[in-house]
Amino acid sequence: MTEREIPSIRDVCVGNVMTEAVETIGADRTASSAANRLFESDIGSLLVGVESGTPDGIITESDFVELAATEQEPTTVTVADCMSAPVVTASTDETLGDVATLMTEENIKKVPVFDETEGAVAGMVTTTDIATYLPVGEYHPER
């Protein structure tokens, strides 16, 4: 049996594997409205305040876990109050390996990808995207 050929994460640029559709939300919206958007769109994050080209923050599932743990009311808390900021970003020409290292160092699972030529967010790369490019070895127990 042959292993499927998977390029190394050191050779693949995030611009080639990122999800291009990135949803946004205003910082003045409620946490409840952000949670509803995540649920309805079946996504794990929303970028906040990207009007200037770079996001002011990101709100993720982890932010909602923290919100619940602190017993704050999601209908009165704004996105600005519970988002993560500043946002750690990558550029489209960085490799998956570079971004995987960044994610590990920053303890994050989602990274907005910035297109420096366009001066805007181009997409999002996640740990799932990176895992797709990790080689899967076969297990051969000794007899």
LODO-124779 format. One record per residue (C-alpha): x, y, z. Coordinates in steps of 0.001 Angstrom, whole numbers, plus 524288, in hexadecimal, padded with zeros to 5 digits. Example, Ala and Ser with C-alpha at 12.3 -4.5 7.8 and 13.67 -1.06 7.14 Angstrom:
BEGIN
8300C7EE6C81E78
835667FBDC81BE4
// end
This chain:
BEGIN
800008000080000
8054A80D6E7FC8C
803DF81966804F5
7FCDE824CD7FEEA
805D682FC97FB39
803E783B8380412
80C41847A880263
813DC84BE580E63
80DD1856B981686
81ABD85DC88146A
817E585E6B805C5
809978629680584
8059A870E1806B2
7F9BE8741080F06
7F43287BD6803B9
7F23C86EF67FC88
7EA728681980731
7E38F872CB80EDD
7D4E98746780F0B
7D25B880AA8073C
7C4D18839A80C81
7C6AA88AA381967
7BB1288FE5820E4
7BBA889C71828B4
7B3E38A32583356
7B3A88B0BE8392F
7B9F68B30384668
7AD728B96284B68
7A50E8AD348491C
7A15E8A48D85491
7A8878980B857C7
79B76891378561D
79A44895DE8480F
7A82C8914B84561
7A51E883E084B1C
7990A882E88428B
7A12F8863483671
7AB1D87BB0839CD
7A04C871BE83BA6
7987A8757682F8B
7A480875E2826C4
7AAB1869BD82CEC
7B7AD870B782ECD
7C0FA8725683A2A
7C48C880B683999
7C0F488E5783517
7CA618994A83238
7C7368A631838C2
7C8A18B3B3832CA
7CF738B106825EA
7CB288BDD081FA0
7D90F8C31082091
7DEA08B70A819CB
7E4218B092825DE
7DB2B8AAA08302A
7D9C08B10983D77
7D6E48A3EA843A4
7D1C68962D841F0
7C6FC88F5D84959
7C7B48809684A08
7C11487538850C2
7CB618763685B72
7C70F8841885E7F
7B94D87EFB860EE
7BE718749586A34
7C53587F5B871D4
7B8D7887A487175
7B0E587C678771A
7BB278798688170
7BAAC8879E88635
7ABC48871888674
7AA2B8935787E43
79D6C895A487701
79F9E893EC8683E
7940989CA3864DE
79A4B8A86A86B82
7A8D78A60286952
7AE0B8AB9985C91
7B7288A4B48532E
7C1738AEF085688
7C0A78AAC9864CF
7C34189C638624A
7CB2489BA685596
7D9798980085539
7E2908A30E85169
7EC0B8A60384BC1
7EA2F89C5A840B2
7F583893AD83CDC
7F5F38933382DF4
7FDE088C968235A
800B1890A981571
7FC77888CD8098B
80A7A8850F8064E
80DEF87F4B813A1
80EEB8708C81431
805DC867B281BCE
811A8863F2823F3
8142587221827AD
805DB8741382B3E
8057086739832E2
810F786C1D83AE5
80A218792F83CEB
7FDAA8725B8414D
8054086A2684B04
80C9D875DC8507F
8004787E21851AF
7F753872D2855E0
7ED44875D084B59
7E5B686D8684190
7E1CA877688372B
7EA108817F8301F
7E4EB88BD1826CA
7ED1F88C6F81A75
7F0BE899F48158E
7F37589CFC8074C
7FDB58A799807E5
7FC018AAE87F97E
7ED788AD857FB4F
7EF088B3008090F
7E3C28AAC180DFC
7E02489DF78145F
7E0528934480A0E
7DBC0887A881213
7DD5387F4481E25
7E60D87395820FA
7E31186A1D82C00
7E98485EBF832DD
7E097855E782ADD
7E61385B9E81E3C
7F3DE858D2822F7
7F08B84B1082799
7EC35847B8819C7
7FA5C8490781587
8007D8411082064
80538833B381C13
7FE298281B821CC
8076081CDA8247B
8037680EC682461
8043A806F3830DA
80C287FA8182F9A
80C847F30983C65
817F67E9F183E52
814927DBA183D71
// end
